[in-house]
């Protein structure tokens, strides 16, 4: 059984999370500059036996696509071209940034650490992945 990789796409940064080999637990992996993501993934995916990619799907409260979806669609096309054998799934990511920030508060991180947007992106990817696992 391979791992599942989650992506929290952003114009500047992409948060990444991954499961264990049994696909039971989501772990924060890292945050990568968007411009460097395909170089990172080309190394990571084959080395870590990633069998599925889950990409956050931003939606508005009325269940329509968020404005940021226009940036994600071209990314998804390129992702599918670069990794044609890896299935790509979408998963609702509403409220993940707020949940990530709350997680940081609950864990006792100092104010300066909570301003780390890269950490918020990584935690958001982890929340997306854990949520995906709970319904998969």
Buried (B, 14 or more C-beta within 10 A) or exposed (E): EBBBBBBBBBEEBBBBBBBEEEBEEBBBBBBBEBEEBBEBBEEBBEEBEBBBBBBBBBBEEEEEEBEBBEBBEEBBEEBEEEBEEBEBEBBBBBEBBEBBBEBBEEEEBEEEEBEBBBBBBBBBBBBBBBBBBEEE
